[in-house]
Amino acid sequence: MASSISGRAGGLLSPAAVAVAVLLSAAQVLAAAPCFPRVFSFGDSLADTGNLAFLSGNDSSETSLYPPYGETFFHHATGRCSDGRLIIDFIAEALGLPFVQPYWGGQNAGDFAFGANFAVGGATALSPDFFRARGVPMDDGIVHLDTEMKWFRDLLNLLCPGDLEGCKDMINQSLFLVGEIGGNDYNRPFLSGVSFRKIRSFTPSVIARISSTITELIELGAKTLVIPGNLPIGCVPEYLLLFESDKKEDYEPDTGCLRWMNEFSQYHNKLLIDELKRLRKLHPDVAIIYADYYGAAMEIFLSPKQFGIEDPLVACCGGGGPYGVSRSAGCGIGEFNVCDDPGKYGSWDGFHPSEAAYKAIATGLLSGSYTQPPIAATTNSCPQLMELNSSVEYKALYDL
C-alpha cells in the first residue's frame, strides 16, 4: 500500500451530486432495447447505489460518502461501499439500462422510468424488534426489508396514483433483485460479541423474511425475481482479523479463508435454496432465480489471477496489517492507507468487495454459470445475455 492519508479526504457527497451522477449514467444506456424496462432492487450496502447518502444527510461518520470511495470508476464518492461499481451496476449495464436510481434520489415518477433501488447500507432482513427480543442491541433507525417494501408501495402509489392495478403490467415486465440481504443480520451480532450458536439460530427467521418479501412481490405482480445468497464471509478481511486463529484446521487450505464462517454462509444459502424450491412449486409461472454469490466469489479466492487480482484476502483501503485492516483505523477513519491499484485487491475496505471483485461476481451471474435458472433463459429478448450464456455451464454448489 503506497499512500497514507490522515483522516478523510475531500468533502461530503451532497444529494445533488448523487442525482447528477445518476442522470449522467443515463448516457451509458446501450443502443439495443433493454432486456427489462425496469429494475427494482432491495438489499444492503452490497447493492446501495446512494440511498444512504440521502438518508444520512451530513453524517460525517458515513465514510462511503467521502473519497477515496468511488475513486476507480466515478472518480468521486457516490454512496456506494466500494471504489467503483457494484453488482447491480454491472447487471443494469448488461441489461441495457442506466444505473438504477436510488429511491431517495428521485422526486417524481419520471425519475423512476428505469426502476428504483431501495437498498440501504446497513439494512437487515429482520426488524430491530426481533433482535432486541433476543438480547441483541439494535437501533430503532435500522432500515430492514419491511421498510424497503413500504418504500416500494409508496413508489407504486406515485407511479399509479389511486390505481395499483395500473402498475401490474409494469411490475410483470420488471426485474426484481431481492438482496443480497441478511448479511447484516449476522454482521451486527458478530461484531457485538453474540455467540455463534445464537447467531446461527437467527437464520431460519432471516430466510422466512426473505421468503415473505418474495411472496409479497409476486402478489403485486412480479414475474422475474433474482435472489442472491450470501458471500463467503470467511474470506472477509475484517473477520479474518477478528477471528484470527493459530489453528491450521480453522482455515481452508486452498483459499486461506476461515472454514467455519464459510460453512455458516453455506448453511444460510442452503436454507435459502430450499425455500426457493418451495416457492417455485407454489408459483410455477414465476421465474425465481437463485444467484450464487458464494460460488461466483469463491472463483476469485481459488483463482484470483484470472481476474487480475493479486491479493484476494487483503483490503485496498484500511489500516494495514496482513489483511489490510486494523483495530485502530479503517478506510476513511484515522490514519488509513490506500493502495495504488484497487483492481489488484479482492476487498475494498475490509468488509466490501472491490469493483474488480464485484465485476468478477457479476460476470459469473450474467454468464449464466452462477444463476439457476440462468438469467438469460428467462427472456427471449435479451441478445446480450444470450451471448454471454451461450458457452457456459452452470457450476452448482447444491442440487437445485
Phi and psi in degrees as a GROMACS rama.xvg file:
@    title "Ramachandran Plot"
@    xaxis  label "Phi"
@    yaxis  label "Psi"
@TYPE xy
-91.6789  -43.1911  ALA-2
-105.551  149.498  SER-3
-122.82  132.532  SER-4
-123.269  131.605  ILE-5
-94.6524  122.175  SER-6
74.5276  -150.806  GLY-7
-112.247  128.259  ARG-8
-84.1761  150.916  ALA-9
76.6247  -176.186  GLY-10
-108.184  171.976  GLY-11
-66.4571  135.224  LEU-12
-70.7099  123.169  LEU-13
-87.5972  153.9  SER-14
-55.7985  -34.1504  PRO-15
-63.321  -39.3502  ALA-16
-64.89  -38.3924  ALA-17
-63.3239  -44.1238  VAL-18
-61.7446  -41.0505  ALA-19
-62.7368  -42.6764  VAL-20
-61.5112  -39.4623  ALA-21
-66.4606  -42.4833  VAL-22
-65.1852  -40.1275  LEU-23
-64.7859  -32.5088  LEU-24
-66.5608  -21.225  SER-25
-61.342  -26.0287  ALA-26
-68.1582  -13.4459  ALA-27
-89.9541  0.258221  GLN-28
-60.326  133.101  VAL-29
-70.0414  156.637  LEU-30
-66.3807  -33.4092  ALA-31
-67.1281  153.01  ALA-32
-62.9045  139.922  ALA-33
-61.1651  146.037  PRO-34
-66.4253  -38.0295  CYS-35
-128.092  138.388  PHE-36
-69.3247  -26.2383  PRO-37
-144.08  152.954  ARG-38
-125.301  133.371  VAL-39
-118.972  130.453  PHE-40
-127.371  140.153  SER-41
-127.51  148.718  PHE-42
155.466  -154.189  GLY-43
-121.098  -149.248  ASP-44
-65.7177  -20.7008  SER-45
-68.8069  -14.53  LEU-46
-127.252  -5.57857  ALA-47
-70.0693  118.737  ASP-48
-102.783  14.5748  THR-49
147.339  -3.72876  GLY-50
-60.6649  -39.6012  ASN-51
-61.185  -31.245  LEU-52
-63.5329  -38.8422  ALA-53
-76.8641  -38.2915  PHE-54
-74.5428  -27.5916  LEU-55
-84.82  -22.0394  SER-56
61.9898  -122.877  GLY-57
-99.5256  27.0497  ASN-58
-69.3168  107.166  ASP-59
-73.09  -8.54288  SER-60
-80.2166  -14.268  SER-61
-83.8419  92.3328  GLU-62
-65.0864  -24.971  THR-63
-68.5223  -8.31981  SER-64
-88.1896  0.382316  LEU-65
-127.48  156.192  TYR-66
-61.0244  151.318  PRO-67
-85.8739  6.31514  PRO-68
-56.6473  138.626  TYR-69
82.9399  2.37113  GLY-70
-67.1164  -28.0547  GLU-71
-75.2414  -48.9162  THR-72
-104.738  -49.528  PHE-73
-85.198  -21.573  PHE-74
65.9437  17.5156  HIS-75
-163.529  160.746  HIS-76
-70.1128  137.635  ALA-77
-120.76  -1.58758  THR-78
95.6427  -7.56262  GLY-79
-76.1165  140.283  ARG-80
-88.5125  68.6284  CYS-81
-170.665  178.547  SER-82
-83.6707  -9.41895  ASP-83
-161.02  -132.199  GLY-84
-77.0766  157.038  ARG-85
-106.802  175.365  LEU-86
-56.7862  -43.3678  ILE-87
-61.9314  -32.7678  ILE-88
-66.5291  -43.3719  ASP-89
-67.8751  -35.1126  PHE-90
-65.4115  -45.7767  ILE-91
-59.6412  -44.2635  ALA-92
-60.4086  -43.7216  GLU-93
-66.3202  -31.3453  ALA-94
-81.0193  -7.70961  LEU-95
85.5306  27.4635  GLY-96
-117.832  157.34  LEU-97
-70.471  169.128  PRO-98
-58.0005  142.81  PHE-99
-71.7805  129.112  VAL-100
-63.9912  125.215  GLN-101
-60.9695  134.71  PRO-102
-53.6308  -42.691  TYR-103
-80.032  0.259659  TRP-104
-98.0884  -2.12829  GLY-105
-100.54  151.866  GLY-106
-115.882  -31.4344  GLN-107
-143.689  175.103  ASN-108
-58.1022  -35.1098  ALA-109
-62.9329  -27.4635  GLY-110
-68.3951  -16.8388  ASP-111
-112.267  30.9594  PHE-112
-61.0963  -26.5185  ALA-113
-113.255  13.8403  PHE-114
112.831  -166.363  GLY-115
-156.423  149.732  ALA-116
-113.622  120.76  ASN-117
-101.429  -1.70303  PHE-118
-64.5666  141.756  ALA-119
-134.763  134.232  VAL-120
-56.1228  131.407  GLY-121
89.1812  -2.66386  GLY-122
-66.9141  149.771  ALA-123
-117.358  164.196  THR-124
-77.4559  -42.8398  ALA-125
-94.2283  157.14  LEU-126
-78.1147  159.197  SER-127
-56.1673  -32.7164  PRO-128
-60.0158  -36.5655  ASP-129
-58.7265  -45.971  PHE-130
-72.8495  -42.7397  PHE-131
-62.8661  -34.6284  ARG-132
-65.1297  -18.0279  ALA-133
-110.245  17.5443  ARG-134
78.4015  16.1297  GLY-135
-103.339  121  VAL-136
-64.5972  137.117  PRO-137
-156.327  129.181  MET-138
-68.7386  148.691  ASP-139
-62.7237  -30.8451  ASP-140
-78.8684  2.69268  GLY-141
-65.2846  127.16  ILE-142
-75.1266  138.324  VAL-143
-138.61  -179.586  HIS-144
-59.8532  -36.7577  LEU-145
-59.1929  -40.1639  ASP-146
-63.5882  -47.6122  THR-147
-64.9235  -35.8991  GLU-148
-68.2016  -34.9873  MET-149
-62.0129  -42.9454  LYS-150
-62.3352  -38.495  TRP-151
-63.3529  -43.5132  PHE-152
-64.9133  -37.5969  ARG-153
-61.9731  -38.7093  ASP-154
-65.734  -40.1598  LEU-155
-60.5581  -37.8288  LEU-156
-65.8669  -29.4321  ASN-157
-74.7157  -41.5378  LEU-158
-75.2723  -33.5719  LEU-159
-133.759  68.0867  CYS-160
-59.5376  125.454  PRO-161
75.6664  1.11087  GLY-162
-153.069  79.6402  ASP-163
-63.1553  -25.4995  LEU-164
-62.3625  -26.1509  GLU-165
-67.7946  -15.0316  GLY-166
-92.1524  -3.80792  CYS-167
-56.7996  -48.4394  LYS-168
-62.5804  -41.7801  ASP-169
-62.4553  -42.7153  MET-170
-66.6088  -41.9343  ILE-171
-55.0239  -38.0907  ASN-172
-91.2284  -5.7136  GLN-173
-90.0567  159.083  SER-174
-100.65  131.801  LEU-175
-112.742  128.03  PHE-176
-108.275  110.952  LEU-177
-103.625  81.9062  VAL-178
119.689  -177.765  GLY-179
-69.33  136.623  GLU-180
-145.272  147.304  ILE-181
115.493  -22.5851  GLY-182
-58.9564  -41.2996  GLY-183
-74.5565  -18.5848  ASN-184
-66.0611  -20.4157  ASP-185
-104.363  -39.7488  TYR-186
-58.3563  -48.7814  ASN-187
-60.7481  -47.701  ARG-188
-63.9397  -40.1963  PRO-189
-57.9471  -46.0346  PHE-190
-73.3037  -15.9033  LEU-191
-92.8559  -0.462436  SER-192
83.9404  16.8892  GLY-193
-68.8247  144.813  VAL-194
-65.0843  148.529  SER-195
-60.9197  -40.6333  PHE-196
-59.2119  -41.3981  ARG-197
-68.3948  -42.4494  LYS-198
-61.7497  -41.6345  ILE-199
-61.7213  -29.1074  ARG-200
-70.9059  -15.0864  SER-201
-77.347  -22.0863  PHE-202
-58.095  -46.0338  THR-203
-57.1039  -35.4648  PRO-204
-71.0963  -37.703  SER-205
-61.677  -46.5703  VAL-206
-63.5892  -40.5251  ILE-207
-62.0058  -37.7092  ALA-208
-70.01  -39.8634  ARG-209
-62.3292  -42.1596  ILE-210
-61.9096  -43.7209  SER-211
-66.4226  -31.9598  SER-212
-67.2001  -43.9899  THR-213
-58.4498  -45.9041  ILE-214
-61.2273  -42.0185  THR-215
-63.51  -40.933  GLU-216
-66.4713  -39.5078  LEU-217
-63.0938  -40.9712  ILE-218
-62.5302  -29.2568  GLU-219
-81.3188  -10.9444  LEU-220
122.899  0.452515  GLY-221
-63.4182  135.449  ALA-222
-117.79  -16.9916  LYS-223
-135.706  113.137  THR-224
-128.473  134.537  LEU-225
-109.623  124.812  VAL-226
-121.306  105.954  ILE-227
-76.346  149.153  PRO-228
-87.8607  -176.701  GLY-229
-82.6199  151.519  ASN-230
-72.5758  164.388  LEU-231
-73.2809  94.2598  PRO-232
-70.2895  -15.2859  ILE-233
-70.1019  -8.19463  GLY-234
-103.048  3.74012  CYS-235
-77.5728  124.453  VAL-236
-53.9587  -40.4561  PRO-237
-62.2005  -37.5337  GLU-238
-74.9151  -34.2159  TYR-239
-62.1579  -33.2393  LEU-240
-76.9537  -47.0437  LEU-241
-62.9691  -39.58  LEU-242
-110.694  30.7169  PHE-243
-55.8338  136.256  GLU-244
-133.976  149.758  SER-245
-96.3023  8.74948  ASP-246
-96.3559  117.883  LYS-247
-58.4913  -35.3439  LYS-248
-69.6397  -11.7186  GLU-249
-76.9993  -9.47183  ASP-250
-116.839  146.696  TYR-251
-74.703  126.964  GLU-252
-64.4726  -30.4956  PRO-253
-83.3846  -19.7565  ASP-254
-124.068  -27.5322  THR-255
82.0765  6.16775  GLY-256
-80.8173  158.222  CYS-257
-71.3455  119.529  LEU-258
-62.3747  -47.737  ARG-259
-68.2848  -30.6769  TRP-260
-73.9685  -38.5685  MET-261
-66.572  -34.8401  ASN-262
-63.9158  -34.0975  GLU-263
-66.5216  -42.6479  PHE-264
-58.4671  -41.5481  SER-265
-67.0813  -33.8574  GLN-266
-62.2605  -48.4319  TYR-267
-56.4093  -47.3171  HIS-268
-66.879  -36.1344  ASN-269
-64.5372  -43.312  LYS-270
-63.5345  -38.4435  LEU-271
-65.3103  -45.127  LEU-272
-59.857  -43.7528  ILE-273
-60.9993  -39.8136  ASP-274
-69.002  -37.096  GLU-275
-66.4628  -34.7853  LEU-276
-58.8925  -44.5731  LYS-277
-64.0141  -42.5579  ARG-278
-66.9526  -35.0878  LEU-279
-62.9323  -37.3875  ARG-280
-67.1753  -35.5826  LYS-281
-74.8141  -26.7576  LEU-282
-131.922  69.1716  HIS-283
-65.1763  -16.8937  PRO-284
-91.3509  4.91145  ASP-285
-114.132  136.105  VAL-286
-84.5712  106.008  ALA-287
-108.231  105.455  ILE-288
-105.792  125.08  ILE-289
-86.8933  126.64  TYR-290
-102.245  112.379  ALA-291
-83.9213  76.4778  ASP-292
-59.1832  -36.3924  TYR-293
-61.3817  -53.4878  TYR-294
-63.0186  -42.4973  GLY-295
-64.1807  -40.2588  ALA-296
-69.9261  -35.3572  ALA-297
-64.4814  -25.1306  MET-298
-58.2176  -37.1279  GLU-299
-66.1816  -43.8301  ILE-300
-75.9699  -26.3662  PHE-301
-84.1302  -37.1405  LEU-302
-138.319  64.9167  SER-303
-61.4333  -33.4919  PRO-304
-65.1937  -26.352  LYS-305
-67.8069  -14.8749  GLN-306
-107.64  7.37063  PHE-307
76.7719  14.1902  GLY-308
-97.2267  130.439  ILE-309
-101.681  -30.429  GLU-310
-127.167  80.7297  ASP-311
-67.113  -24.83  PRO-312
-105.052  13.8547  LEU-313
-118.167  138.706  VAL-314
-82.0537  135.678  ALA-315
-69.3334  -41.4663  CYS-316
-116.935  116.787  CYS-317
176.417  -152.233  GLY-318
-102.575  12.2675  GLY-319
88.6676  -162.992  GLY-320
84.5042  176.103  GLY-321
-62.8948  -25.1826  PRO-322
-108.721  8.29433  TYR-323
76.9376  13.7032  GLY-324
-134.97  157.093  VAL-325
-148.262  169.761  SER-326
-82.9972  -10.7321  ARG-327
-104.343  -11.3728  SER-328
-153.413  158.843  ALA-329
-148.613  173.794  GLY-330
-59.7115  113.675  CYS-331
88.3194  2.17048  GLY-332
-129.199  125.074  ILE-333
66.5384  -150.378  GLY-334
-84.277  85.4715  GLU-335
-105.196  157.203  PHE-336
-107.707  150.34  ASN-337
-129.373  130.088  VAL-338
-72.1712  164.568  CYS-339
-75.8076  -33.2469  ASP-340
-136.003  93.9408  ASP-341
-58.5253  -24.564  PRO-342
-64.5047  -13.1923  GLY-343
-94.9005  2.31412  LYS-344
-118.156  143.68  TYR-345
-78.5216  -27.3903  GLY-346
-117.772  144.632  SER-347
-86.113  -56.5961  TRP-348
-125.499  13.7483  ASP-349
100.435  -25.1394  GLY-350
-118.382  -31.0599  PHE-351
-111.587  141.881  HIS-352
-64.0763  158.879  PRO-353
-76.2373  166.877  SER-354
-59.366  -37.3689  GLU-355
-59.5745  -40.6968  ALA-356
-70.7219  -42.8703  ALA-357
-58.4206  -41.958  TYR-358
-63.6964  -41.6974  LYS-359
-62.4194  -42.3736  ALA-360
-65.6442  -45.5565  ILE-361
-61.2541  -39.6487  ALA-362
-62.3143  -40.5464  THR-363
-62.2473  -34.7524  GLY-364
-75.4973  -47.8818  LEU-365
-70.755  -27.4283  LEU-366
-73.5888  -13.0243  SER-367
96.5152  -10.049  GLY-368
-74.6826  -21.8208  SER-369
-128.121  30.1354  TYR-370
-130.491  145.594  THR-371
-140.452  115.783  GLN-372
-68.8833  162.852  PRO-373
-57.1727  139.8  PRO-374
-54.8396  -42.3005  ILE-375
-61.8259  -25.6795  ALA-376
-77.3362  -8.14976  ALA-377
-87.905  -6.78144  THR-378
-146.304  146.937  THR-379
-98.5879  5.13715  ASN-380
-121.172  32.9593  SER-381
-131.214  75.3296  CYS-382
-60.3934  -29.8366  PRO-383
-60.2915  -46.7925  GLN-384
-74.4805  -34.8758  LEU-385
-62.0023  -38.7587  MET-386
-65.817  -42.6852  GLU-387
-62.7434  -33.894  LEU-388
-87.6118  -8.57439  ASN-389
-62.8135  -29.9857  SER-390
-128.364  29.1877  SER-391
-122.067  134.999  VAL-392
-98.4449  145.119  GLU-393
-73.161  127.538  TYR-394
-99.4723  86.781  LYS-395
-78.0235  133.187  ALA-396
-83.9062  -25.2054  LEU-397
-132.37  160.079  TYR-398
-80.0899  104.517  ASP-399
